[in-house]
Amino acid sequence: MTRYILKRLLGAIPLMLIVIAVAFFMMRIAPGGPFDSERALPPEIEQNIKAAYDLDKPLVQQFGIYLWKVMHGDFGPSIKIRDFSVAELIASGAPASIQLGLSAILLALMVGVTLGTLSALRQNSAADYAVMGVAMTGIVIPNFVMAPLLSLVVGVYWELLPTSGWGSGELKYKVLPIIALSLPQIAYISRLTRGSMLEVLNSNFVRTARAKGLRDHLVVIRHALKAGLLPVVSYLGPATAAVTTGSVVIETIFAVPGIGTYFIKAALNRDYPLVMGVVIVYGALIITLNLLVDVLYGLLDPKLRSNR
Amino acid sequence: MLFFRRKSTLASGNGAPAEAPSVEARSVWRNARLRLYRNKAAMGSLIILGLIIVLAIIGPSLSPHEYDAVYWDRIQMGPDFANQHWFGTDGNGRDLFVRTLYGARVSMAVGLLATFVSMVIGVVYGATAGYFGGRVDNLMMRFVDILYTLPFMFFVIMLMVVFGRNIFLIFVALGAVEWLTMARIVRGQTLAIKRREFIEAAHAIGVSNLTIIFRHIIPNVLGPVIVYATLTIPQVILIESFLSFLGLGVQEPLTSWGVLISEGANVMEVAPWMLLFPAAFLATTLFCFNFIGDGLRDALDPKDR
């Protein structure tokens, strides 16, 4: 197992390099440089500016320098948000984004697995149809429609929670974004859980567990769920990716001061270093979580455990 | 059920040809079609989807308004039948009915074309990997694994930022993102059928690898491919509307459901119809594609039921 984890950790390094390289070179093939829009400068000054940003060196060397800086947490200065470095902006936005993302995944897991299991246990009952109907609705109504609706109904009509903002991070500001972010994931996870639980509940080892007189809830919790959760665990990787992309929208809609908000502003303003920085941070996040999920999967699935 | 009946008639037909002369052998596709016809959710979705597509094609010519015509005196008005603004007008005084249907055209076109791109890449890639097996397969699928863990959505967004909003770029980018799962599915199917006798027979008579892949392997993996393609279309439509919502999708005056929804979401307290109509169209379309996909899966894979 340790070897497997080590192997996966080593495998993550080239992946990170790919992410950084794609981000770097995509920006470089972009038509126009970052200083084009400013008024024409005397050639000597332009030369100095280019030298200050290492733009006068060969591309490969520039990439090396950038890589080196990124490894030291230096993503360069933001072009549009003056006097702030990209690293500072990311550091200021990260806590809110991470809180939102993690809470949304946890909430989606808890609610999704519970709903999916319940509807598998009562297959073809009214409860089953209700859960699956709601899940389908959650899948087809995009979160950029759901989020404004939530804030309109709960925030404006019922006046229960603030419609947007972050305050100083009180819980009431987080409830709506977390719910909006987790709804599509709840839908997917409950469908996945239902499908795999239906299969597991009909399998031999569950029948054996029932035959030896184990009580129903113990059969489900101790035996069926363990096997039934495997597809859900392997879905956690894509789920993280979906939640991070989703958080970009949710943060904008609820005006959460997270990295997603910066990302959108930077993308629309063509603030290349900031866009690159955010993409690299998100990439690192997704790759790390994929790694964790794989390890978790190895721990849960006895078949994989013995192989490695 | 039908599947078994067909087998038994075939079996008895083989034993005693005179016994069942009136029973026609049904092809797999015909069986699947019959199963699909009996699936009410899928058939209902098919009809509704058909209506939406017909509406998207002929709808704009039913209305007296152009999709980019601006009526300065009717800005952001609710549904108004006197002026034939059936869905009302938007913030620039343009007719929302026509714009919603133009959005339908763009969203559907993006969905279909990007799915087609992903299907072509995924099928050829997956079939090649599965068919050659061994080291080739290993290498090709490792590559897919690597791509899987990359934050593709962000690359697509970056692409939009760098190259500007370009509708063809959207097709290509989304197709390039979505082919991965398709390749995996096709590879699995190919592994399952490449040891079958008819492939061996083709080998024996000297058919080239390329011809075997295109003539024998790919037609036989088409079932799951169609199912997955049907489920990819709504995903692509969703991603396109997501990009449009962020302001990175199609450009004015052209529109898509995502653009309309994002405009509507901004003013939903004062002009709810601007959110309601495009969102309803989008949700209905996604619903239909999902139900049709599920129905096709049930129809093409009787074991699964």
Interface residues (C-beta under 8 A of the other chain):
Chain A: L15 I18 V19 V22 A23 M26 M27 I29 A30 M136 T137 I139 V140 I141 P142 F144 V145 P148 L149 L152 V156 G237 A241 T244 T245 V248 V249 T252 I253 F263 I264 A267 L268 R270 Y272 V275 M276 V278 V279 Y282 G283 I286 I287 N290
Chain B: I146 Y148 T149 L150 P151 F152 M153 F154 F155 I157 M158 L159 M160 V161 V162 F163 P234 L238 S241 F242 F245 L246 G247 L248 G258 I261 S262 A265 M268 E269 L275 A279 L282 A283 L286 F287 N290
